[in-house]
Amino acid sequence: QVSRLEELPYSSSCSDDDDDDGSSLARDTAEQDQGLCHPFPPKPSTFSHCVRYLAFLWNLLFLLLGLLVLAVGVWGLLAKAPLPGGERGVPLGSDPMLLFVLVGLGASAVSLAGCLGAFRASPCLLRFFLGALLAFGGLEVLGGLVLLLARQRLRDALRDLLLLCLLRYQEDPDLQFLVDEVQRSLQCCGLGSYRDWESNPYFNCSAPGVQACGVPASCCQDPLENGSVPNAQCGFGVLGLGAAAAGAVVHVGGCGAALGAWLRGQAGAIATAAATLVLLEAVGALLALRVLGDVVAFRAWE
């Protein structure tokens, strides 16, 4: 009986507390249960650590590639810098090396944000990285649609670009290298035919220089003299010859049709490269999303 009397106040007190403020007790009990279940912040799993390191290394690789492209572009611009007191032959806005600089800057900035976001677990940088990838993906899809819907206009634009390359052949070393590689690889000369070089002020027959009435050496069928020594003058005087005589020295077909046929033949490779680029961006986005989810979940617990 004594033991039963000693238990009665405890039981009565608990009953009274429950009757007085049941909701408060339920809330206190829930808080105690939460504290007992999670006395410390939840630790990230091993898989989360691996994803975070992989995201850092993934973006570090593209950061290095972006810096390499940027270095090539800056080197190309500095290599063509004018001498003191001289004039620059190519405007900066139309310099092809500017494209390398812009691509390198964009890739480096986005990859750096991904690296720092994964390394420092920064939601702001990770969101910026994801937004930039989404923007790049949208531009790529838009570019693909433009290629499909405006093919004829793109052909005309490409033709105008090739004609501009012919006119500025001696003014820009990059364009000169590009034109020579295209003509040498595709075994063609000019845009529509070898006669297109007459529009160049240096190769026109009325020009005063030694290149008058000639074509670049990359147009020649055999640009090597005696099989080993390059002959830079093999195309001199070709524009003054007849079609049959010129055909024995240079390639008379234009590069416009040859380049179009080459692009059609490389359609599969181009599609594969585009799909690979999209896949790489998707992998980077998924890694960043997983890291961002872990960071947001941890900060929400705090």
C-alpha positions in Angstrom: 0.0 0.0 0.0 2.8 2.4 0.8 4.4 1.8 -2.6 1.0 2.4 -4.3 0.6 5.7 -2.4 4.0 6.8 -3.5 3.1 6.2 -7.2 -0.2 8.0 -7.0 1.2 11.6 -7.1 3.4 10.9 -10.1 0.5 9.3 -12.0 -1.8 12.1 -11.0 0.7 14.8 -12.0 1.2 13.3 -15.4 -2.5 13.1 -15.9 -3.0 16.7 -14.7 -0.3 17.9 -17.1 -1.8 16.0 -20.0 -5.2 17.5 -19.2 -3.9 21.1 -18.6 -1.8 21.4 -21.8 -1.8 18.4 -24.0 -0.6 20.3 -27.1 2.4 21.7 -25.3 3.4 18.2 -24.0 3.1 16.8 -27.5 5.3 19.6 -28.9 7.9 19.0 -26.2 7.9 15.3 -26.8 8.3 15.8 -30.5 11.3 18.2 -29.9 12.8 15.6 -27.6 12.3 12.8 -30.1 13.9 15.0 -32.8 16.9 15.8 -30.6 17.3 12.1 -29.7 17.1 11.0 -33.3 19.4 13.7 -34.6 21.6 14.9 -31.8 24.3 16.0 -34.3 24.1 17.3 -38.0 23.7 14.5 -40.4 27.1 13.6 -42.0 27.3 13.4 -45.8 27.5 9.9 -47.1 30.6 8.5 -48.9 28.7 8.7 -52.2 28.1 12.4 -51.6 31.8 13.0 -50.9 32.7 11.1 -54.1 30.2 13.2 -56.2 31.6 16.4 -54.8 35.2 15.5 -55.6 34.2 14.3 -59.0 32.3 17.5 -59.7 35.4 19.5 -58.7 37.8 17.5 -60.9 35.3 17.5 -63.8 35.1 21.3 -63.8 38.9 21.6 -63.2 39.5 19.7 -66.5 37.3 22.1 -68.4 38.8 25.1 -66.6 42.3 24.0 -67.9 40.9 23.5 -71.4 39.3 26.9 -71.3 42.5 28.5 -70.2 44.4 26.8 -73.0 41.9 28.1 -75.6 42.2 31.6 -74.1 46.0 31.4 -74.2 45.9 30.5 -77.9 43.6 33.4 -78.6 45.7 35.9 -76.7 48.9 34.6 -78.3 47.3 35.0 -81.8 46.3 38.6 -81.1 49.7 39.5 -79.7 51.5 37.8 -82.5 49.8 40.1 -85.0 50.3 43.3 -82.9 51.5 46.2 -85.0 55.0 47.5 -84.7 55.5 50.8 -82.8 54.3 53.5 -85.1 52.7 51.1 -87.5 49.0 50.4 -88.3 47.1 47.3 -87.6 46.0 45.6 -90.8 43.0 43.7 -89.3 40.3 45.3 -87.1 40.0 43.7 -83.7 36.3 43.1 -84.1 36.8 40.9 -87.2 39.9 39.1 -86.0 39.3 35.3 -85.9 41.4 34.9 -82.8 38.9 37.0 -81.0 36.6 34.0 -81.1 39.1 31.9 -79.3 39.4 34.6 -76.6 35.7 34.8 -76.1 35.2 31.0 -76.0 38.1 30.6 -73.6 36.9 33.4 -71.3 33.3 31.9 -71.2 34.5 28.3 -70.6 37.0 29.4 -67.9 34.5 31.6 -66.0 31.8 28.9 -65.9 34.2 26.1 -65.0 35.8 28.2 -62.3 32.4 28.8 -60.8 31.7 25.1 -60.9 35.1 24.3 -59.2 34.7 26.8 -56.4 31.1 25.9 -55.9 31.9 22.2 -55.4 35.0 23.0 -53.4 33.5 25.5 -51.0 29.9 24.1 -51.1 28.6 27.5 -52.3 24.9 27.4 -53.4 25.3 30.8 -55.2 28.2 29.6 -57.4 26.5 26.3 -58.0 23.3 28.0 -59.2 25.4 30.3 -61.4 27.1 27.3 -62.9 23.8 25.5 -63.6 22.3 28.7 -65.1 25.3 29.2 -67.4 25.0 25.5 -68.6 21.3 26.0 -69.2 22.0 29.1 -71.2 24.7 27.4 -73.3 22.4 24.5 -73.9 19.7 26.8 -75.1 22.1 28.6 -77.4 23.1 25.2 -78.9 19.5 24.2 -79.5 18.8 27.5 -81.1 21.9 27.2 -83.3 20.7 23.7 -84.4 17.3 25.1 -85.3 18.8 27.9 -87.3 21.0 25.4 -89.2 17.9 23.5 -90.1 15.5 26.4 -90.9 17.9 28.9 -92.6 20.2 26.6 -94.6 20.0 28.7 -97.7 20.9 31.9 -95.9 23.7 30.2 -94.2 25.1 29.1 -97.5 25.0 32.6 -98.8 26.7 33.9 -95.6 29.3 31.2 -96.0 29.9 32.2 -99.6 30.3 35.9 -98.6 32.7 34.8 -95.8 34.8 32.8 -98.2 34.9 35.7 -100.7 36.0 38.0 -97.9 38.8 35.6 -97.1 40.0 35.8 -100.7 40.0 39.6 -100.7 41.9 39.8 -97.4 44.3 36.9 -98.1 47.5 38.9 -97.6 46.2 41.1 -94.8 45.5 38.5 -92.1 47.9 35.5 -91.4 45.1 33.5 -89.8 42.9 33.8 -92.9 45.8 33.0 -95.1 46.6 29.9 -93.2 42.9 28.9 -93.3 42.5 29.4 -97.0 45.7 27.6 -97.8 44.7 24.6 -95.7 41.2 24.4 -97.3 42.6 24.7 -100.8 45.3 22.2 -100.2 43.1 19.6 -98.4 40.1 19.8 -100.8 42.3 20.3 -103.9 40.4 23.4 -105.0 41.1 27.0 -105.9 39.1 30.1 -105.3 35.4 30.2 -104.5 33.7 29.1 -107.7 36.8 28.6 -109.8 40.5 29.7 -109.8 39.3 32.8 -111.6 38.0 34.2 -108.4 41.5 35.2 -107.4 41.3 38.1 -109.9 39.2 39.9 -107.3 42.2 40.0 -105.0 44.1 43.3 -105.5 47.5 41.5 -105.2 46.7 38.7 -107.7 44.8 40.8 -110.2 46.5 41.1 -113.6 46.6 44.9 -113.3 48.5 44.7 -110.0 52.1 46.0 -110.0 53.7 43.2 -107.9 55.2 39.9 -108.8 52.0 38.1 -107.8 50.0 39.8 -110.5 48.0 37.4 -112.7 48.8 34.5 -110.3 47.2 32.4 -107.6 48.5 31.1 -104.2 50.8 28.1 -104.2 48.1 26.1 -102.3 46.2 26.0 -105.6 48.9 24.1 -107.4 48.5 20.4 -108.2 52.2 19.9 -107.3 53.4 22.6 -105.0 56.7 20.8 -104.3 59.6 21.2 -106.6 61.6 18.0 -107.2 59.3 16.3 -104.7 60.7 18.0 -101.5 61.2 21.7 -101.8 58.1 23.9 -101.6 57.7 26.1 -104.7 55.9 29.3 -103.6 55.9 30.6 -107.2 54.1 27.7 -108.8 50.9 29.6 -109.3 52.5 32.8 -110.8 51.0 33.8 -114.2 48.2 31.1 -114.1 45.4 33.7 -114.6 47.0 34.7 -117.9 46.8 31.1 -119.3 43.9 29.4 -120.9 41.6 27.0 -119.0 43.3 23.9 -120.4 46.9 25.2 -119.7 45.9 26.4 -116.2 44.3 23.0 -115.4 47.6 21.3 -115.9 49.2 23.5 -113.2 46.5 24.3 -110.6 43.2 22.9 -109.5 40.6 24.9 -111.4 37.5 23.8 -109.4 36.2 26.2 -106.7 36.2 25.5 -103.0 32.5 26.4 -102.4 31.1 23.2 -103.9 34.0 21.1 -102.5 33.5 22.5 -99.0 29.7 21.9 -99.2 30.3 18.3 -100.2 32.8 17.8 -97.4 30.4 19.2 -94.8 27.6 16.9 -96.0 30.0 13.9 -95.7 31.0 15.0 -92.2 27.3 15.4 -91.0 27.5 12.2 -88.9 30.8 13.3 -87.2 29.4 16.8 -86.6 26.2 15.3 -85.0 28.3 13.0 -82.9 30.4 15.9 -81.6 27.3 18.0 -80.8 25.7 15.1 -78.9 29.0 14.5 -77.0 29.1 18.1 -76.0 25.5 18.0 -74.8 26.2 14.8 -72.9 29.3 16.4 -71.1 27.2 19.4 -70.1 24.5 17.2 -68.8 26.9 15.2 -66.7 28.3 18.4 -65.2 24.8 19.7 -64.5 23.8 16.4 -62.8 26.9 16.5 -60.6 26.3 20.1 -59.6 22.7 19.4 -58.9 23.6 16.5 -56.5 26.2 18.7 -54.7 23.7 21.6 -54.5 21.0 19.3 -53.1 23.4 18.1 -50.4 24.4 21.6 -49.4 20.8 22.9 -49.3 19.7 19.9 -47.2 22.5 20.4 -44.7 21.8 24.1 -44.4 18.1 23.5 -44.0 18.8 21.2 -41.0 20.9 24.0 -39.4 
